[in-house]
């Protein structure tokens, strides 16, 4: 019997503890190959382009890299948003352009964002709580 190839996965979250937990659990599971765990959209875009993951798990809201720029409202004055200013939800469309057939999962601690995640182009929406359940859901969808 042939052993299935591991699911190649990348995580985006601005909480280092969440990134560590998800990466550790995915490594221990054996069904995943963790390609990276990043804390902002700019890092995510670069990583996704270079490694082409099967699955990307994004927190819906990540802190901007340049909080001063964001607070000054550059994008409110019509300036283009940079990758450093993007939220996880905004990153979904970018990820879809990089990896159209990849599975994109929005993983968030705020309830009630399923419609927003689906409208952004995410395949799955999972509320934070049980990281092992997140991984099981991903496996189930990857079949």
SEVO-400414 format. One record per atom (N, C-alpha, C, O): x, y, z; residue in one letter; residue number from 1; atom name. Coordinates in pm, whole numbers. Example, Ala and Ser with C-alpha at 12.3 -4.5 7.8 and 13.67 -1.06 7.14 Angstrom:
<atoms>
      X      Y      Z code pos site
   1319   -569    780    A   1    N
   1230   -450    780    A   1   CA
   1320   -330    780    A   1    C
   1424   -332    846    A   1    O
   1285   -225    708    S   2    N
   1367   -106    714    S   2   CA
   1290      3    787    S   2    C
   1341    114    804    S   2    O
</atoms>
This chain:
<atoms>
      X      Y      Z code pos site
     84   -118      0    X   1    N
      0      0      0    X   1   CA
     89    124      0    X   1    C
    182    136     80    X   1    O
     59    215    -90    X   2    N
    139    337   -105    X   2   CA
     99    440      1    X   2    C
    -19    464     25    X   2    O
    200    498     64    X   3    N
    177    602    164    X   3   CA
    153    733     90    X   3    C
    232    771      3    X   3    O
     43    805    125    X   4    N
     17    931     55    X   4   CA
    126   1034     86    X   4    C
    184   1036    194    X   4    O
    151   1118    -12    X   5    N
    248   1226      7    X   5   CA
    196   1320    115    X   5    C
     75   1340    127    X   5    O
    285   1376    194    X   6    N
    240   1471    297    X   6   CA
    180   1596    234    X   6    C
    216   1635    123    X   6    O
     88   1656    306    X   7    N
     26   1782    263    X   7   CA
    124   1894    293    X   7    C
    164   1915    408    X   7    O
    162   1966    189    X   8    N
    259   2076    203    X   8   CA
    183   2200    249    X   8    C
     94   2249    180    X   8    O
    219   2252    367    X   9    N
    139   2355    432    X   9   CA
    224   2474    478    X   9    C
    340   2460    515    X   9    O
    160   2592    474    X  10    N
    219   2717    522    X  10   CA
    117   2783    615    X  10    C
     -3   2778    590    X  10    O
    168   2844    722    X  11    N
     83   2913    819    X  11   CA
    114   3063    823    X  11    C
    230   3103    816    X  11    O
      8   3145    833    X  12    N
     21   3289    854    X  12   CA
    -58   3327    979    X  12    C
   -179   3308    986    X  12    O
     13   3382   1077    X  13    N
    -52   3433   1198    X  13   CA
     45   3529   1264    X  13    C
    166   3507   1260    X  13    O
     -5   3635   1323    X  14    N
     86   3729   1388    X  14   CA
    112   3692   1535    X  14    C
    183   3765   1605    X  14    O
     57   3582   1580    X  15    N
     83   3534   1716    X  15   CA
    188   3423   1710    X  15    C
    160   3315   1658    X  15    O
    307   3447   1762    X  16    N
    414   3346   1755    X  16   CA
    377   3215   1823    X  16    C
    421   3108   1780    X  16    O
    297   3221   1931    X  17    N
    257   3098   1999    X  17   CA
    166   3013   1910    X  17    C
    178   2890   1907    X  17    O
     76   3078   1839    X  18    N
    -12   3005   1747    X  18   CA
     71   2941   1636    X  18    C
     51   2824   1603    X  18    O
    164   3016   1578    X  19    N
    249   2961   1472    X  19   CA
    329   2841   1523    X  19    C
    339   2740   1454    X  19    O
    384   2852   1642    X  20    N
    462   2741   1699    X  20   CA
    375   2619   1722    X  20    C
    414   2507   1688    X  20    O
    258   2640   1778    X  21    N
    168   2528   1807    X  21   CA
    124   2458   1679    X  21    C
    130   2335   1670    X  21    O
     80   2535   1581    X  22    N
     35   2475   1455    X  22   CA
    149   2400   1385    X  22    C
    130   2289   1337    X  22    O
    265   2461   1381    X  23    N
    380   2396   1316    X  23   CA
    418   2267   1387    X  23    C
    443   2165   1322    X  23    O
    423   2271   1519    X  24    N
    460   2152   1597    X  24   CA
    359   2040   1577    X  24    C
    397   1926   1551    X  24    O
    231   2072   1589    X  25    N
    128   1970   1571    X  25   CA
    129   1910   1431    X  25    C
    113   1790   1414    X  25    O
    148   1995   1330    X  26    N
    153   1945   1192    X  26   CA
    275   1856   1173    X  26    C
    265   1752   1106    X  26    O
    389   1894   1230    X  27    N
    509   1810   1221    X  27   CA
    488   1675   1289    X  27    C
    524   1571   1234    X  27    O
    429   1678   1408    X  28    N
    407   1554   1483    X  28   CA
    304   1464   1417    X  28    C
    310   1341   1430    X  28    O
    210   1524   1347    X  29    N
    104   1447   1281    X  29   CA
    159   1350   1177    X  29    C
    109   1238   1164    X  29    O
    260   1392   1105    X  30    N
    318   1306   1003    X  30   CA
    252   1315    867    X  30    C
    310   1273    767    X  30    O
    131   1370    862    X  31    N
     62   1383    735    X  31   CA
     88   1517    667    X  31    C
     32   1545    561    X  31    O
    172   1598    730    X  32    N
    199   1732    679    X  32   CA
    349   1755    665    X  32    C
    430   1698    738    X  32    O
    383   1839    570    X  33    N
    518   1892    559    X  33   CA
    506   2044    575    X  33    C
    454   2112    487    X  33    O
    555   2096    686    X  34    N
    546   2239    713    X  34   CA
    655   2310    633    X  34    C
    774   2288    656    X  34    O
    612   2393    540    X  35    N
    705   2466    454    X  35   CA
    741   2603    511    X  35    C
    840   2663    469    X  35    O
    662   2650    605    X  36    N
    692   2778    666    X  36   CA
    580   2826    754    X  36    C
    464   2785    741    X  36    O
    616   2916    846    X  37    N
    522   2981    936    X  37   CA
    564   3127    944    X  37    C
    672   3159    994    X  37    O
    479   3215    894    X  38    N
    516   3356    880    X  38   CA
    415   3446    951    X  38    C
    303   3404    982    X  38    O
    457   3571    975    X  39    N
    374   3660   1055    X  39   CA
    316   3779    978    X  39    C
    245   3861   1036    X  39    O
    345   3789    848    X  40    N
    285   3898    770    X  40   CA
    266   3857    625    X  40    C
    323   3758    578    X  40    O
    185   3934    554    X  41    N
    145   3899    418    X  41   CA
    262   3908    320    X  41    C
    271   3828    227    X  41    O
    352   4003    340    X  42    N
    468   4014    250    X  42   CA
    552   3886    255    X  42    C
    592   3833    152    X  42    O
    577   3836    376    X  43    N
    652   3710    391    X  43   CA
    574   3594    330    X  43    C
    632   3507    265    X  43    O
    442   3594    351    X  44    N
    359   3488    298    X  44   CA
    364   3484    146    X  44    C
    378   3377     87    X  44    O
    351   3599     82    X  45    N
    352   3605    -65    X  45   CA
    484   3551   -120    X  45    C
    484   3473   -214    X  45    O
    594   3594    -61    X  46    N
    725   3547   -107    X  46   CA
    739   3396    -88    X  46    C
    787   3326   -176    X  46    O
    697   3348     27    X  47    N
    708   3205     56    X  47   CA
    618   3123    -36    X  47    C
    661   3022    -92    X  47    O
    494   3167    -53    X  48    N
    400   3093   -138    X  48   CA
    450   3084   -282    X  48    C
    435   2981   -347    X  48    O
    509   3191   -330    X  49    N
    563   3190   -467    X  49   CA
    681   3093   -479    X  49    C
    698   3028   -583    X  49    O
    760   3082   -375    X  50    N
    881   2999   -385    X  50   CA
    855   2851   -360    X  50    C
    921   2766   -419    X  50    O
    760   2819   -272    X  51    N
    742   2677   -236    X  51   CA
    612   2615   -289    X  51    C
    598   2493   -288    X  51    O
    518   2698   -334    X  52    N
    391   2651   -391    X  52   CA
    323   2546   -302    X  52    C
    314   2429   -339    X  52    O
    276   2587   -184    X  53    N
    214   2492    -91    X  53   CA
     81   2438   -141    X  53    C
     15   2499   -225    X  53    O
     43   2322    -87    X  54    N
    -88   2264   -115    X  54   CA
   -196   2340    -37    X  54    C
   -308   2360    -85    X  54    O
   -160   2382     85    X  55    N
   -254   2445    177    X  55   CA
   -188   2567    241    X  55    C
    -71   2563    279    X  55    O
   -265   2675    253    X  56    N
   -221   2792    329    X  56   CA
   -329   2821    433    X  56    C
   -447   2834    400    X  56    O
   -287   2831    558    X  57    N
   -376   2866    667    X  57   CA
   -345   3009    707    X  57    C
   -232   3041    742    X  57    O
   -446   3098    700    X  58    N
   -425   3238    730    X  58   CA
   -516   3284    843    X  58    C
   -635   3253    846    X  58    O
   -459   3358    935    X  59    N
   -539   3427   1035    X  59   CA
   -607   3542    961    X  59    C
   -545   3606    876    X  59    O
   -732   3569    990    X  60    N
   -804   3672    914    X  60   CA
   -744   3810    934    X  60    C
   -753   3896    846    X  60    O
   -683   3831   1050    X  61    N
   -632   3965   1080    X  61   CA
   -490   3950   1131    X  61    C
   -466   3891   1236    X  61    O
   -397   4004   1058    X  62    N
   -259   4007   1103    X  62   CA
   -217   4153   1116    X  62    C
   -265   4239   1042    X  62    O
   -130   4179   1210    X  63    N
    -86   4317   1232    X  63   CA
     -2   4364   1115    X  63    C
     79   4288   1062    X  63    O
    -20   4489   1073    X  64    N
     63   4541    965    X  64   CA
    209   4550   1007    X  64    C
    240   4573   1124    X  64    O
    298   4533    911    X  65    N
    441   4543    937    X  65   CA
    477   4686    977    X  65    C
    554   4707   1071    X  65    O
    421   4782    905    X  66    N
    451   4923    930    X  66   CA
    327   4989    990    X  66    C
    248   5051    919    X  66    O
    312   4975   1121    X  67    N
    194   5028   1187    X  67   CA
    186   5180   1173    X  67    C
     76   5235   1166    X  67    O
    301   5248   1170    X  68    N
    300   5393   1155    X  68   CA
    238   5434   1022    X  68    C
    159   5528   1016    X  68    O
    274   5364    914    X  69    N
    218   5394    781    X  69   CA
     68   5371    783    X  69    C
     -9   5452    730    X  69    O
     26   5262    842    X  70    N
   -115   5230    847    X  70   CA
   -192   5335    928    X  70    C
   -299   5379    887    X  70    O
   -136   5375   1041    X  71    N
   -203   5473   1126    X  71   CA
   -210   5610   1059    X  71    C
   -304   5686   1084    X  71    O
   -114   5642    975    X  72    N
   -118   5770    903    X  72   CA
   -221   5768    790    X  72    C
   -252   5871    731    X  72    O
   -275   5651    761    X  73    N
   -383   5641    664    X  73   CA
   -342   5655    520    X  73    C
   -418   5711    441    X  73    O
   -225   5607    484    X  74    N
   -181   5619    345    X  74   CA
   -284   5561    248    X  74    C
   -315   5623    146    X  74    O
   -336   5444    280    X  75    N
   -432   5384    186    X  75   CA
   -566   5457    188    X  75    C
   -642   5448     91    X  75    O
   -598   5528    295    X  76    N
   -722   5604    300    X  76   CA
   -716   5725    207    X  76    C
   -819   5779    167    X  76    O
   -595   5768    173    X  77    N
   -580   5883     83    X  77   CA
   -563   5838    -62    X  77    C
   -521   5918   -146    X  77    O
   -593   5715    -91    X  78    N
   -586   5669   -228    X  78   CA
   -454   5606   -267    X  78    C
   -439   5563   -381    X  78    O
   -360   5601   -176    X  79    N
   -233   5535   -209    X  79   CA
   -255   5385   -211    X  79    C
   -337   5333   -135    X  79    O
   -185   5315   -296    X  80    N
   -203   5170   -304    X  80   CA
   -162   5103   -173    X  80    C
    -68   5145   -106    X  80    O
   -236   4998   -139    X  81    N
   -201   4920    -20    X  81   CA
    -80   4835    -53    X  81    C
    -69   4777   -161    X  81    O
     10   4830     40    X  82    N
    126   4744     21    X  82   CA
     96   4609     85    X  82    C
      2   4596    163    X  82    O
    176   4510     53    X  83    N
    160   4379    116    X  83   CA
    175   4391    266    X  83    C
    114   4314    341    X  83    O
    256   4485    310    X  84    N
    278   4502    453    X  84   CA
    154   4551    527    X  84    C
    146   4536    649    X  84    O
     58   4609    455    X  85    N
    -64   4661    517    X  85   CA
   -181   4563    510    X  85    C
   -284   4587    573    X  85    O
   -167   4456    437    X  86    N
   -280   4365    411    X  86   CA
   -315   4278    531    X  86    C
   -229   4237    609    X  86    O
   -444   4250    542    X  87    N
   -494   4154    641    X  87   CA
   -489   4014    580    X  87    C
   -465   3998    461    X  87    O
   -514   3916    664    X  88    N
   -521   3778    615    X  88   CA
   -632   3760    512    X  88    C
   -614   3690    412    X  88    O
   -746   3823    537    X  89    N
   -856   3812    440    X  89   CA
   -817   3873    306    X  89    C
   -848   3817    201    X  89    O
   -750   3987    310    X  90    N
   -707   4049    185    X  90   CA
   -602   3965    114    X  90    C
   -590   3969     -9    X  90    O
   -527   3888    190    X  91    N
   -424   3803    131    X  91   CA
   -483   3686     53    X  91    C
   -415   3627    -31    X  91    O
   -608   3650     81    X  92    N
   -668   3534     15    X  92   CA
   -670   3550   -137    X  92    C
   -633   3457   -209    X  92    O
   -710   3666   -186    X  93    N
   -713   3688   -331    X  93   CA
   -573   3681   -390    X  93    C
   -553   3627   -499    X  93    O
   -476   3735   -320    X  94    N
   -337   3729   -365    X  94   CA
   -291   3583   -371    X  94    C
   -229   3541   -469    X  94    O
   -323   3506   -268    X  95    N
   -286   3364   -267    X  95   CA
   -353   3289   -381    X  95    C
   -293   3200   -443    X  95    O
   -477   3325   -409    X  96    N
   -551   3257   -516    X  96   CA
   -481   3281   -650    X  96    C
   -480   3193   -736    X  96    O
   -423   3400   -669    X  97    N
   -353   3428   -794    X  97   CA
   -219   3354   -800    X  97    C
   -173   3319   -909    X  97    O
   -158   3330   -686    X  98    N
    -30   3258   -682    X  98   CA
    -51   3109   -698    X  98    C
     24   3042   -770    X  98    O
   -152   3057   -633    X  99    N
   -176   2912   -629    X  99   CA
   -325   2885   -646    X  99    C
   -394   2855   -549    X  99    O
   -377   2896   -771    X 100    N
   -521   2887   -793    X 100   CA
   -586   2758   -742    X 100    C
   -702   2759   -700    X 100    O
   -512   2649   -744    X 101    N
   -572   2522   -703    X 101   CA
   -537   2484   -559    X 101    C
   -573   2376   -514    X 101    O
   -468   2572   -488    X 102    N
   -434   2545   -348    X 102   CA
   -554   2562   -257    X 102    C
   -647   2636   -289    X 102    O
   -550   2495   -144    X 103    N
   -655   2507    -44    X 103   CA
   -618   2623     49    X 103    C
   -509   2626    106    X 103    O
   -710   2718     63    X 104    N
   -687   2833    150    X 104   CA
   -787   2826    265    X 104    C
   -908   2820    245    X 104    O
   -732   2827    387    X 105    N
   -813   2814    507    X 105   CA
   -798   2941    589    X 105    C
   -687   2981    624    X 105    O
   -910   3005    621    X 106    N
   -909   3118    713    X 106   CA
   -933   3061    852    X 106    C
  -1033   2994    877    X 106    O
   -838   3089    942    X 107    N
   -838   3036   1078    X 107   CA
   -838   3155   1172    X 107    C
   -739   3229   1179    X 107    O
   -948   3175   1244    X 108    N
   -961   3299   1321    X 108   CA
  -1024   3277   1458    X 108    C
  -1097   3180   1480    X 108    O
   -993   3367   1547    X 109    N
  -1050   3363   1681    X 109   CA
  -1180   3443   1691    X 109    C
  -1244   3442   1796    X 109    O
  -1218   3510   1585    X 110    N
  -1342   3588   1588    X 110   CA
  -1453   3511   1517    X 110    C
  -1439   3478   1399    X 110    O
  -1563   3483   1586    X 111    N
  -1673   3411   1522    X 111   CA
  -1747   3497   1421    X 111    C
  -1740   3620   1424    X 111    O
  -1817   3431   1332    X 112    N
  -1905   3500   1240    X 112   CA
  -1842   3556   1115    X 112    C
  -1901   3641   1049    X 112    O
  -1722   3510   1080    X 113    N
  -1657   3562    959    X 113   CA
  -1661   3465    842    X 113    C
  -1591   3485    742    X 113    O
  -1741   3362    851    X 114    N
  -1745   3261    745    X 114   CA
  -1784   3322    611    X 114    C
  -1723   3289    509    X 114    O
  -1882   3410    609    X 115    N
  -1926   3472    483    X 115   CA
  -1815   3560    426    X 115    C
  -1789   3557    306    X 115    O
  -1751   3638    512    X 116    N
  -1641   3724    466    X 116   CA
  -1528   3640    409    X 116    C
  -1469   3675    307    X 116    O
  -1496   3529    475    X 117    N
  -1389   3441    427    X 117   CA
  -1426   3381    292    X 117    C
  -1342   3377    201    X 117    O
  -1550   3336    277    X 118    N
  -1594   3278    150    X 118   CA
  -1594   3384     39    X 118    C
  -1552   3357    -73    X 118    O
  -1640   3504     71    X 119    N
  -1641   3612    -28    X 119   CA
  -1500   3651    -71    X 119    C
  -1479   3694   -184    X 119    O
  -1404   3636     19    X 120    N
  -1265   3667    -13    X 120   CA
  -1202   3559   -101    X 120    C
  -1099   3582   -164    X 120    O
  -1265   3441   -105    X 121    N
  -1214   3332   -188    X 121   CA
  -1156   3215   -112    X 121    C
  -1097   3125   -172    X 121    O
  -1172   3215     20    X 122    N
  -1121   3104    101    X 122   CA
  -1205   2979     77    X 122    C
  -1325   2986     51    X 122    O
  -1139   2865     86    X 123    N
  -1209   2737     69    X 123   CA
  -1273   2691    199    X 123    C
  -1379   2629    198    X 123    O
  -1207   2720    310    X 124    N
  -1255   2677    441    X 124   CA
  -1243   2791    541    X 124    C
  -1159   2879    527    X 124    O
  -1329   2785    640    X 125    N
  -1327   2879    752    X 125   CA
  -1333   2795    878    X 125    C
  -1425   2716    896    X 125    O
  -1234   2813    966    X 126    N
  -1229   2737   1091    X 126   CA
  -1202   2834   1204    X 126    C
  -1107   2912   1199    X 126    O
  -1287   2828   1307    X 127    N
  -1264   2913   1423    X 127   CA
  -1154   2852   1509    X 127    C
  -1146   2731   1527    X 127    O
  -1068   2941   1562    X 128    N
   -957   2896   1647    X 128   CA
  -1013   2830   1772    X 128    C
  -1121   2863   1820    X 128    O
   -937   2737   1822    X 129    N
   -976   2669   1945    X 129   CA
   -900   2539   1958    X 129    C
   -823   2520   2053    X 129    O
   -920   2450   1863    X 130    N
   -857   2319   1867    X 130   CA
   -770   2301   1743    X 130    C
   -822   2267   1636    X 130    O
   -639   2324   1755    X 131    N
   -552   2313   1637    X 131   CA
   -553   2173   1574    X 131    C
   -540   2160   1452    X 131    O
   -569   2071   1655    X 132    N
   -575   1935   1600    X 132   CA
   -698   1918   1512    X 132    C
   -693   1849   1410    X 132    O
   -809   1981   1550    X 133    N
   -931   1974   1468    X 133   CA
   -910   2047   1336    X 133    C
   -961   2004   1232    X 133    O
   -836   2158   1338    X 134    N
   -802   2228   1214    X 134   CA
   -729   2134   1119    X 134    C
   -765   2124   1002    X 134    O
   -627   2067   1169    X 135    N
   -549   1977   1084    X 135   CA
   -634   1861   1032    X 135    C
   -620   1821    917    X 135    O
   -723   1808   1117    X 136    N
   -812   1700   1074    X 136   CA
   -907   1748    963    X 136    C
   -934   1675    868    X 136    O
   -956   1872    976    X 137    N
  -1045   1929    874    X 137   CA
   -971   1944    742    X 137    C
  -1026   1915    636    X 137    O
   -846   1988    748    X 138    N
   -767   2002    626    X 138   CA
   -747   1866    560    X 138    C
   -765   1852    439    X 138    O
   -712   1766    638    X 139    N
   -695   1631    582    X 139   CA
   -822   1580    517    X 139    C
   -819   1520    409    X 139    O
   -933   1605    582    X 140    N
  -1062   1561    531    X 140   CA
  -1091   1625    394    X 140    C
  -1140   1558    303    X 140    O
  -1061   1754    381    X 141    N
  -1087   1824    256    X 141   CA
   -988   1790    146    X 141    C
  -1020   1798     27    X 141    O
   -869   1752    185    X 142    N
   -768   1713     85    X 142   CA
   -791   1572     35    X 142    C
   -737   1531    -68    X 142    O
   -874   1496    111    X 143    N
   -911   1361     73    X 143   CA
   -795   1274     50    X 143    C
   -812   1157     17    X 143    O
</atoms>
